[in-house]
Amino acid sequence: MNNTSHTGNSPSSPPATPPPRPSEEFASLTQREAEILTLLSQGLTNRKIARRLSIAELTVKSHMRVIFLKLDVEDRTQAALKAALASKPRLNGDALNLDGDAPKRFR
């Protein structure tokens, strides 16, 4: 029997490593993985990606598994969504004006 008790006074476990920022996740992709992710985001099937890149469909599937691991996603829909969200331009405080007036740089 385990004599360990959970009284709440035990030292806390070390803090979890924060998840990688999206730019770090995408930087970890190889050029080929990035190409495949781009084509995936355009809605191409594995077969069409394979034909476009002149590689075997099994090779595409292999790359997909690695992409899913690197991006911490479970399927192609999540991978495409993550890629789309990461590529959207971000508005800085200058460009966002809730009063409805255009910022000076846009006038």
N, CA, C and O atoms as CSV, one atom per row, in Angstrom:
chain,resi,resn,atom,element,x,y,z
A,1,MET,N,N,0.835,-1.176,0.000
A,1,MET,CA,C,0.000,0.000,0.000
A,1,MET,C,C,0.877,1.235,0.000
A,1,MET,O,O,1.927,1.251,0.643
A,2,ASN,N,N,0.470,2.247,-0.696
A,2,ASN,CA,C,1.211,3.482,-0.805
A,2,ASN,C,C,0.917,4.355,0.408
A,2,ASN,O,O,-0.247,4.606,0.717
A,3,ASN,N,N,1.968,4.827,1.107
A,3,ASN,CA,C,1.801,5.649,2.289
A,3,ASN,C,C,1.752,7.131,1.965
A,3,ASN,O,O,1.761,7.959,2.875
A,4,THR,N,N,1.703,7.473,0.721
A,4,THR,CA,C,1.666,8.868,0.327
A,4,THR,C,C,0.263,9.402,0.540
A,4,THR,O,O,-0.714,8.802,0.093
A,5,SER,N,N,0.170,10.535,1.227
A,5,SER,CA,C,-1.138,11.143,1.422
A,5,SER,C,C,-1.174,12.476,0.698
A,5,SER,O,O,-0.141,13.112,0.486
A,6,HIS,N,N,-2.342,12.880,0.331
A,6,HIS,CA,C,-2.515,14.146,-0.376
A,6,HIS,C,C,-3.162,15.134,0.587
A,6,HIS,O,O,-4.384,15.280,0.602
A,7,THR,N,N,-2.351,15.806,1.385
A,7,THR,CA,C,-2.867,16.735,2.375
A,7,THR,C,C,-2.914,18.150,1.863
A,7,THR,O,O,-3.462,19.026,2.532
A,8,GLY,N,N,-2.353,18.403,0.691
A,8,GLY,CA,C,-2.320,19.745,0.160
A,8,GLY,C,C,-1.084,20.498,0.617
A,8,GLY,O,O,-0.836,21.608,0.146
A,9,ASN,N,N,-0.302,19.923,1.522
A,9,ASN,CA,C,0.905,20.581,2.005
A,9,ASN,C,C,2.159,20.100,1.299
A,9,ASN,O,O,3.259,20.563,1.601
A,10,SER,N,N,2.007,19.194,0.379
A,10,SER,CA,C,3.178,18.673,-0.328
A,10,SER,C,C,3.677,19.729,-1.294
A,10,SER,O,O,2.904,20.565,-1.763
A,11,PRO,N,N,4.977,19.692,-1.597
A,11,PRO,CA,C,5.497,20.680,-2.540
A,11,PRO,C,C,4.786,20.552,-3.878
A,11,PRO,O,O,4.474,19.448,-4.324
A,12,SER,N,N,4.537,21.673,-4.503
A,12,SER,CA,C,3.855,21.637,-5.797
A,12,SER,C,C,4.803,21.115,-6.862
A,12,SER,O,O,6.024,21.221,-6.745
A,13,SER,N,N,4.217,20.559,-7.886
A,13,SER,CA,C,5.033,20.046,-8.978
A,13,SER,C,C,5.605,21.227,-9.753
A,13,SER,O,O,5.060,22.330,-9.706
A,14,PRO,N,N,6.698,20.993,-10.462
A,14,PRO,CA,C,7.301,22.094,-11.216
A,14,PRO,C,C,6.308,22.644,-12.228
A,14,PRO,O,O,5.456,21.906,-12.724
A,15,PRO,N,N,6.408,23.925,-12.537
A,15,PRO,CA,C,5.462,24.499,-13.498
A,15,PRO,C,C,5.596,23.837,-14.859
A,15,PRO,O,O,6.686,23.468,-15.295
A,16,ALA,N,N,4.470,23.701,-15.504
A,16,ALA,CA,C,4.468,23.085,-16.833
A,16,ALA,C,C,5.147,24.017,-17.821
A,16,ALA,O,O,5.087,25.239,-17.687
A,17,THR,N,N,5.783,23.431,-18.802
A,17,THR,CA,C,6.402,24.221,-19.856
A,17,THR,C,C,5.289,24.870,-20.663
A,17,THR,O,O,4.353,24.189,-21.080
A,18,PRO,N,N,5.375,26.173,-20.888
A,18,PRO,CA,C,4.310,26.809,-21.667
A,18,PRO,C,C,4.283,26.259,-23.083
A,18,PRO,O,O,5.319,25.881,-23.630
A,19,PRO,N,N,3.094,26.217,-23.676
A,19,PRO,CA,C,3.035,25.716,-25.054
A,19,PRO,C,C,3.804,26.639,-25.971
A,19,PRO,O,O,3.889,27.840,-25.716
A,20,PRO,N,N,4.374,26.086,-27.048
A,20,PRO,CA,C,5.129,26.933,-27.976
A,20,PRO,C,C,4.216,27.954,-28.639
A,20,PRO,O,O,3.042,27.679,-28.888
A,21,ARG,N,N,4.757,29.125,-28.923
A,21,ARG,CA,C,3.996,30.134,-29.656
A,21,ARG,C,C,3.820,29.634,-31.082
A,21,ARG,O,O,4.658,28.889,-31.591
A,22,PRO,N,N,2.728,30.043,-31.729
A,22,PRO,CA,C,2.486,29.551,-33.097
A,22,PRO,C,C,3.670,29.739,-34.031
A,22,PRO,O,O,3.953,28.861,-34.847
A,23,SER,N,N,4.365,30.861,-33.928
A,23,SER,CA,C,5.489,31.082,-34.839
A,23,SER,C,C,6.590,30.049,-34.618
A,23,SER,O,O,7.257,29.632,-35.565
A,24,GLU,N,N,6.777,29.638,-33.365
A,24,GLU,CA,C,7.781,28.606,-33.063
A,24,GLU,C,C,7.350,27.265,-33.636
A,24,GLU,O,O,8.167,26.509,-34.163
A,25,GLU,N,N,6.057,26.979,-33.527
A,25,GLU,CA,C,5.548,25.706,-34.055
A,25,GLU,C,C,5.751,25.638,-35.566
A,25,GLU,O,O,6.197,24.616,-36.087
A,26,PHE,N,N,5.429,26.716,-36.266
A,26,PHE,CA,C,5.556,26.704,-37.716
A,26,PHE,C,C,7.018,26.748,-38.139
A,26,PHE,O,O,7.372,26.219,-39.192
A,27,ALA,N,N,7.864,27.366,-37.338
A,27,ALA,CA,C,9.299,27.404,-37.655
A,27,ALA,C,C,9.904,26.006,-37.588
A,27,ALA,O,O,10.921,25.737,-38.226
A,28,SER,N,N,9.280,25.116,-36.817
A,28,SER,CA,C,9.819,23.761,-36.693
A,28,SER,C,C,9.484,22.885,-37.900
A,28,SER,O,O,10.026,21.788,-38.037
A,29,LEU,N,N,8.603,23.358,-38.768
A,29,LEU,CA,C,8.245,22.576,-39.951
A,29,LEU,C,C,9.357,22.658,-40.994
A,29,LEU,O,O,9.981,23.702,-41.184
A,30,THR,N,N,9.585,21.538,-41.659
A,30,THR,CA,C,10.518,21.542,-42.779
A,30,THR,C,C,9.850,22.247,-43.958
A,30,THR,O,O,8.647,22.509,-43.933
A,31,GLN,N,N,10.629,22.548,-44.979
A,31,GLN,CA,C,10.060,23.196,-46.165
A,31,GLN,C,C,8.965,22.325,-46.776
A,31,GLN,O,O,7.919,22.835,-47.175
A,32,ARG,N,N,9.198,21.022,-46.851
A,32,ARG,CA,C,8.222,20.112,-47.448
A,32,ARG,C,C,6.947,20.056,-46.594
A,32,ARG,O,O,5.838,20.055,-47.128
A,33,GLU,N,N,7.111,20.010,-45.271
A,33,GLU,CA,C,5.941,19.993,-44.384
A,33,GLU,C,C,5.131,21.284,-44.540
A,33,GLU,O,O,3.900,21.258,-44.530
A,34,ALA,N,N,5.827,22.400,-44.681
A,34,ALA,CA,C,5.148,23.684,-44.877
A,34,ALA,C,C,4.387,23.695,-46.199
A,34,ALA,O,O,3.274,24.214,-46.275
A,35,GLU,N,N,4.993,23.117,-47.243
A,35,GLU,CA,C,4.313,23.024,-48.541
A,35,GLU,C,C,3.039,22.195,-48.409
A,35,GLU,O,O,1.984,22.570,-48.921
A,36,ILE,N,N,3.150,21.080,-47.726
A,36,ILE,CA,C,2.001,20.190,-47.564
A,36,ILE,C,C,0.919,20.879,-46.732
A,36,ILE,O,O,-0.265,20.771,-47.051
A,37,LEU,N,N,1.307,21.575,-45.682
A,37,LEU,CA,C,0.336,22.293,-44.860
A,37,LEU,C,C,-0.368,23.379,-45.671
A,37,LEU,O,O,-1.571,23.590,-45.514
A,38,THR,N,N,0.369,24.060,-46.527
A,38,THR,CA,C,-0.227,25.088,-47.384
A,38,THR,C,C,-1.267,24.472,-48.308
A,38,THR,O,O,-2.366,25.006,-48.453
A,39,LEU,N,N,-0.924,23.355,-48.932
A,39,LEU,CA,C,-1.859,22.688,-49.841
A,39,LEU,C,C,-3.056,22.123,-49.075
A,39,LEU,O,O,-4.187,22.172,-49.557
A,40,LEU,N,N,-2.803,21.596,-47.898
A,40,LEU,CA,C,-3.875,21.110,-47.034
A,40,LEU,C,C,-4.826,22.252,-46.707
A,40,LEU,O,O,-6.045,22.080,-46.742
A,41,SER,N,N,-4.271,23.419,-46.388
A,41,SER,CA,C,-5.084,24.594,-46.041
A,41,SER,C,C,-5.907,25.089,-47.224
A,41,SER,O,O,-6.915,25.774,-47.046
A,42,GLN,N,N,-5.475,24.741,-48.429
A,42,GLN,CA,C,-6.226,25.109,-49.633
A,42,GLN,C,C,-7.322,24.101,-49.940
A,42,GLN,O,O,-8.062,24.254,-50.912
A,43,GLY,N,N,-7.425,23.060,-49.101
A,43,GLY,CA,C,-8.496,22.076,-49.243
A,43,GLY,C,C,-8.171,20.871,-50.088
A,43,GLY,O,O,-9.065,20.090,-50.411
A,44,LEU,N,N,-6.903,20.694,-50.461
A,44,LEU,CA,C,-6.532,19.547,-51.284
A,44,LEU,C,C,-6.528,18.264,-50.463
A,44,LEU,O,O,-6.183,18.268,-49.281
A,45,THR,N,N,-6.913,17.175,-51.104
A,45,THR,CA,C,-6.856,15.860,-50.473
A,45,THR,C,C,-5.411,15.371,-50.480
A,45,THR,O,O,-4.558,15.942,-51.159
A,46,ASN,N,N,-5.145,14.319,-49.723
A,46,ASN,CA,C,-3.801,13.730,-49.716
A,46,ASN,C,C,-3.390,13.308,-51.124
A,46,ASN,O,O,-2.242,13.496,-51.527
A,47,ARG,N,N,-4.338,12.736,-51.868
A,47,ARG,CA,C,-4.040,12.268,-53.218
A,47,ARG,C,C,-3.648,13.446,-54.125
A,47,ARG,O,O,-2.691,13.351,-54.894
A,48,LYS,N,N,-4.391,14.545,-54.027
A,48,LYS,CA,C,-4.088,15.709,-54.869
A,48,LYS,C,C,-2.774,16.370,-54.443
A,48,LYS,O,O,-2.021,16.863,-55.283
A,49,ILE,N,N,-2.508,16.376,-53.152
A,49,ILE,CA,C,-1.223,16.915,-52.666
A,49,ILE,C,C,-0.085,16.075,-53.216
A,49,ILE,O,O,0.923,16.612,-53.678
A,50,ALA,N,N,-0.243,14.758,-53.169
A,50,ALA,CA,C,0.789,13.848,-53.679
A,50,ALA,C,C,1.040,14.090,-55.164
A,50,ALA,O,O,2.188,14.145,-55.603
A,51,ARG,N,N,-0.023,14.232,-55.924
A,51,ARG,CA,C,0.139,14.475,-57.368
A,51,ARG,C,C,0.813,15.817,-57.626
A,51,ARG,O,O,1.697,15.922,-58.476
A,52,ARG,N,N,0.390,16.841,-56.890
A,52,ARG,CA,C,0.944,18.188,-57.089
A,52,ARG,C,C,2.434,18.209,-56.792
A,52,ARG,O,O,3.196,18.882,-57.486
A,53,LEU,N,N,2.862,17.463,-55.747
A,53,LEU,CA,C,4.270,17.468,-55.343
A,53,LEU,C,C,5.073,16.317,-55.936
A,53,LEU,O,O,6.267,16.183,-55.668
A,54,SER,N,N,4.423,15.496,-56.734
A,54,SER,CA,C,5.069,14.326,-57.358
A,54,SER,C,C,5.703,13.410,-56.319
A,54,SER,O,O,6.856,12.997,-56.450
A,55,ILE,N,N,4.923,13.103,-55.283
A,55,ILE,CA,C,5.365,12.166,-54.251
A,55,ILE,C,C,4.246,11.156,-54.016
A,55,ILE,O,O,3.120,11.352,-54.473
A,56,ALA,N,N,4.558,10.080,-53.305
A,56,ALA,CA,C,3.559,9.058,-53.022
A,56,ALA,C,C,2.557,9.554,-51.981
A,56,ALA,O,O,2.900,10.332,-51.090
A,57,GLU,N,N,1.330,9.094,-52.108
A,57,GLU,CA,C,0.290,9.462,-51.141
A,57,GLU,C,C,0.687,9.022,-49.730
A,57,GLU,O,O,0.388,9.715,-48.758
A,58,LEU,N,N,1.349,7.889,-49.617
A,58,LEU,CA,C,1.808,7.415,-48.312
A,58,LEU,C,C,2.827,8.390,-47.707
A,58,LEU,O,O,2.868,8.576,-46.491
A,59,THR,N,N,3.633,8.998,-48.549
A,59,THR,CA,C,4.604,9.999,-48.079
A,59,THR,C,C,3.872,11.223,-47.542
A,59,THR,O,O,4.279,11.793,-46.529
A,60,VAL,N,N,2.805,11.630,-48.205
A,60,VAL,CA,C,1.996,12.758,-47.722
A,60,VAL,C,C,1.434,12.421,-46.344
A,60,VAL,O,O,1.497,13.240,-45.427
A,61,LYS,N,N,0.887,11.224,-46.199
A,61,LYS,CA,C,0.321,10.808,-44.912
A,61,LYS,C,C,1.385,10.814,-43.821
A,61,LYS,O,O,1.116,11.193,-42.680
A,62,SER,N,N,2.568,10.401,-44.172
A,62,SER,CA,C,3.681,10.402,-43.233
A,62,SER,C,C,4.017,11.821,-42.782
A,62,SER,O,O,4.205,12.082,-41.594
A,63,HIS,N,N,4.088,12.733,-43.754
A,63,HIS,CA,C,4.344,14.138,-43.436
A,63,HIS,C,C,3.214,14.701,-42.575
A,63,HIS,O,O,3.465,15.476,-41.652
A,64,MET,N,N,1.977,14.318,-42.871
A,64,MET,CA,C,0.824,14.806,-42.106
A,64,MET,C,C,0.947,14.432,-40.633
A,64,MET,O,O,0.678,15.254,-39.756
A,65,ARG,N,N,1.350,13.205,-40.364
A,65,ARG,CA,C,1.500,12.774,-38.963
A,65,ARG,C,C,2.515,13.644,-38.237
A,65,ARG,O,O,2.299,14.031,-37.089
A,66,VAL,N,N,3.609,13.947,-38.898
A,66,VAL,CA,C,4.646,14.792,-38.292
A,66,VAL,C,C,4.124,16.216,-38.092
A,66,VAL,O,O,4.369,16.831,-37.054
A,67,ILE,N,N,3.413,16.728,-39.077
A,67,ILE,CA,C,2.833,18.071,-38.967
A,67,ILE,C,C,1.884,18.133,-37.777
A,67,ILE,O,O,1.930,19.081,-36.993
A,68,PHE,N,N,1.029,17.131,-37.639
A,68,PHE,CA,C,0.080,17.105,-36.532
A,68,PHE,C,C,0.810,17.106,-35.188
A,68,PHE,O,O,0.393,17.791,-34.254
A,69,LEU,N,N,1.886,16.348,-35.094
A,69,LEU,CA,C,2.665,16.313,-33.850
A,69,LEU,C,C,3.307,17.668,-33.562
A,69,LEU,O,O,3.246,18.166,-32.438
A,70,LYS,N,N,3.920,18.256,-34.585
A,70,LYS,CA,C,4.609,19.530,-34.390
A,70,LYS,C,C,3.648,20.664,-34.049
A,70,LYS,O,O,3.986,21.552,-33.267
A,71,LEU,N,N,2.452,20.637,-34.632
A,71,LEU,CA,C,1.476,21.696,-34.384
A,71,LEU,C,C,0.555,21.372,-33.211
A,71,LEU,O,O,-0.284,22.189,-32.831
A,72,ASP,N,N,0.714,20.183,-32.642
A,72,ASP,CA,C,-0.101,19.735,-31.513
A,72,ASP,C,C,-1.590,19.766,-31.864
A,72,ASP,O,O,-2.407,20.333,-31.139
A,73,VAL,N,N,-1.913,19.146,-32.988
A,73,VAL,CA,C,-3.295,19.022,-33.434
A,73,VAL,C,C,-3.600,17.555,-33.680
A,73,VAL,O,O,-2.696,16.723,-33.751
A,74,GLU,N,N,-4.886,17.249,-33.809
A,74,GLU,CA,C,-5.288,15.851,-33.968
A,74,GLU,C,C,-5.707,15.481,-35.384
A,74,GLU,O,O,-5.729,14.303,-35.740
A,75,ASP,N,N,-6.041,16.483,-36.193
A,75,ASP,CA,C,-6.505,16.146,-37.535
A,75,ASP,C,C,-6.234,17.280,-38.520
A,75,ASP,O,O,-5.756,18.348,-38.138
A,76,ARG,N,N,-6.542,17.038,-39.781
A,76,ARG,CA,C,-6.241,17.999,-40.835
A,76,ARG,C,C,-7.053,19.278,-40.694
A,76,ARG,O,O,-6.579,20.352,-41.062
A,77,THR,N,N,-8.262,19.181,-40.169
A,77,THR,CA,C,-9.072,20.381,-39.978
A,77,THR,C,C,-8.423,21.302,-38.956
A,77,THR,O,O,-8.339,22.510,-39.174
A,78,GLN,N,N,-7.968,20.743,-37.850
A,78,GLN,CA,C,-7.296,21.550,-36.828
A,78,GLN,C,C,-6.001,22.145,-37.367
A,78,GLN,O,O,-5.664,23.288,-37.059
A,79,ALA,N,N,-5.280,21.378,-38.164
A,79,ALA,CA,C,-4.025,21.878,-38.737
A,79,ALA,C,C,-4.304,23.048,-39.675
A,79,ALA,O,O,-3.611,24.064,-39.624
A,80,ALA,N,N,-5.313,22.910,-40.529
A,80,ALA,CA,C,-5.658,23.979,-41.474
A,80,ALA,C,C,-6.130,25.218,-40.723
A,80,ALA,O,O,-5.774,26.338,-41.091
A,81,LEU,N,N,-6.919,25.032,-39.687
A,81,LEU,CA,C,-7.413,26.167,-38.904
A,81,LEU,C,C,-6.270,26.879,-38.202
A,81,LEU,O,O,-6.210,28.109,-38.191
A,82,LYS,N,N,-5.368,26.110,-37.619
A,82,LYS,CA,C,-4.227,26.711,-36.932
A,82,LYS,C,C,-3.364,27.498,-37.910
A,82,LYS,O,O,-2.888,28.584,-37.582
A,83,ALA,N,N,-3.161,26.964,-39.098
A,83,ALA,CA,C,-2.373,27.659,-40.121
A,83,ALA,C,C,-3.079,28.945,-40.550
A,83,ALA,O,O,-2.437,29.981,-40.724
A,84,ALA,N,N,-4.398,28.877,-40.721
A,84,ALA,CA,C,-5.151,30.057,-41.139
A,84,ALA,C,C,-5.100,31.137,-40.072
A,84,ALA,O,O,-4.904,32.311,-40.386
A,85,LEU,N,N,-5.274,30.757,-38.828
A,85,LEU,CA,C,-5.249,31.739,-37.734
A,85,LEU,C,C,-3.866,32.360,-37.578
A,85,LEU,O,O,-3.741,33.548,-37.281
A,86,ALA,N,N,-2.838,31.556,-37.777
A,86,ALA,CA,C,-1.473,32.061,-37.632
A,86,ALA,C,C,-1.099,33.012,-38.757
A,86,ALA,O,O,-0.240,33.875,-38.576
A,87,SER,N,N,-1.730,32.867,-39.912
A,87,SER,CA,C,-1.354,33.709,-41.044
A,87,SER,C,C,-2.169,34.995,-41.124
A,87,SER,O,O,-1.865,35.865,-41.940
A,88,LYS,N,N,-3.204,35.129,-40.286
A,88,LYS,CA,C,-4.017,36.354,-40.306
A,88,LYS,C,C,-3.192,37.519,-39.794
A,88,LYS,O,O,-2.493,37.384,-38.790
A,89,PRO,N,N,-3.259,38.655,-40.461
A,89,PRO,CA,C,-2.520,39.820,-39.964
A,89,PRO,C,C,-3.118,40.303,-38.654
A,89,PRO,O,O,-4.334,40.281,-38.465
A,90,ARG,N,N,-2.266,40.729,-37.773
A,90,ARG,CA,C,-2.697,41.238,-36.477
A,90,ARG,C,C,-2.813,42.746,-36.543
A,90,ARG,O,O,-1.959,43.413,-37.127
A,91,LEU,N,N,-3.849,43.281,-35.958
A,91,LEU,CA,C,-3.999,44.724,-35.885
A,91,LEU,C,C,-3.303,45.223,-34.634
A,91,LEU,O,O,-3.504,44.687,-33.545
A,92,ASN,N,N,-2.489,46.245,-34.794
A,92,ASN,CA,C,-1.894,46.832,-33.602
A,92,ASN,C,C,-2.815,47.937,-33.100
A,92,ASN,O,O,-3.814,48.248,-33.748
A,93,GLY,N,N,-2.500,48.523,-31.980
A,93,GLY,CA,C,-3.343,49.541,-31.379
A,93,GLY,C,C,-3.591,50.715,-32.298
A,93,GLY,O,O,-4.656,51.329,-32.231
A,94,ASP,N,N,-2.629,51.049,-33.167
A,94,ASP,CA,C,-2.772,52.170,-34.098
A,94,ASP,C,C,-3.896,51.920,-35.099
A,94,ASP,O,O,-4.679,52.818,-35.409
A,95,ALA,N,N,-3.962,50.695,-35.595
A,95,ALA,CA,C,-4.905,50.412,-36.659
A,95,ALA,C,C,-6.317,50.174,-36.129
A,95,ALA,O,O,-7.275,50.246,-36.898
A,96,LEU,N,N,-6.464,49.900,-34.865
A,96,LEU,CA,C,-7.763,49.601,-34.288
A,96,LEU,C,C,-8.286,50.829,-33.563
A,96,LEU,O,O,-7.678,51.296,-32.600
A,97,ASN,N,N,-9.397,51.340,-34.018
A,97,ASN,CA,C,-9.967,52.537,-33.408
A,97,ASN,C,C,-11.452,52.278,-33.224
A,97,ASN,O,O,-12.198,52.211,-34.200
A,98,LEU,N,N,-11.881,52.133,-31.983
A,98,LEU,CA,C,-13.263,51.773,-31.713
A,98,LEU,C,C,-14.226,52.944,-31.867
A,98,LEU,O,O,-15.439,52.738,-31.856
A,99,ASP,N,N,-13.718,54.170,-32.012
A,99,ASP,CA,C,-14.579,55.338,-32.178
A,99,ASP,C,C,-15.067,55.490,-33.610
A,99,ASP,O,O,-15.913,56.344,-33.876
A,100,GLY,N,N,-14.566,54.701,-34.524
A,100,GLY,CA,C,-14.994,54.761,-35.900
A,100,GLY,C,C,-14.169,55.697,-36.761
A,100,GLY,O,O,-14.368,55.745,-37.974
A,101,ASP,N,N,-13.254,56.438,-36.173
A,101,ASP,CA,C,-12.385,57.329,-36.956
A,101,ASP,C,C,-11.189,56.548,-37.456
A,101,ASP,O,O,-10.647,55.706,-36.739
A,102,ALA,N,N,-10.781,56.818,-38.665
A,102,ALA,CA,C,-9.597,56.158,-39.214
A,102,ALA,C,C,-8.365,56.699,-38.524
A,102,ALA,O,O,-8.275,57.906,-38.296
A,103,PRO,N,N,-7.414,55.850,-38.184
A,103,PRO,CA,C,-6.156,56.327,-37.615
A,103,PRO,C,C,-5.473,57.258,-38.596
A,103,PRO,O,O,-5.719,57.189,-39.800
A,104,LYS,N,N,-4.620,58.124,-38.090
A,104,LYS,CA,C,-3.947,59.132,-38.918
A,104,LYS,C,C,-3.249,58.521,-40.116
A,104,LYS,O,O,-3.304,59.073,-41.214
A,105,ARG,N,N,-2.594,57.389,-39.919
A,105,ARG,CA,C,-1.824,56.803,-41.030
A,105,ARG,C,C,-2.707,56.284,-42.158
A,105,ARG,O,O,-2.198,56.000,-43.242
A,106,PHE,N,N,-4.047,56.149,-41.934
A,106,PHE,CA,C,-4.960,55.687,-42.976
A,106,PHE,C,C,-5.752,56.830,-43.601
A,106,PHE,O,O,-6.570,56.582,-44.487
A,107,ARG,N,N,-5.539,58.062,-43.177
A,107,ARG,CA,C,-6.305,59.206,-43.711
A,107,ARG,C,C,-5.645,59.768,-44.926
A,107,ARG,O,O,-6.142,60.730,-45.511
